[in-house]
Amino acid sequence: MWEVLSTVGNDIRSDRQQVLGGWIVRTFKTNEYGKAVDQAFVSDPNHKWKVYKEPSKTKTKKP
């Protein structure tokens, strides 16, 4: 199953899927010229690559 790594607006999205010996990472890009998909293999035999979500930004009240 594909896991979302990051998104940038509606224009760029990256996903990964665990495979034997590592990960397949694909990136979808959209611009005025159309759509493109890039794929790459990331070697990680023990699947140690962890994805940490960026903490949500909260607004603080000024005293």
Beta strands, then each sheet from edge to edge (+ up, - down):
strand 1: 3-8
strand 2: 12-19
strand 3: 22-31
strand 4: 34-43
sheet 1: 1+ 2- 3+ 4-
end
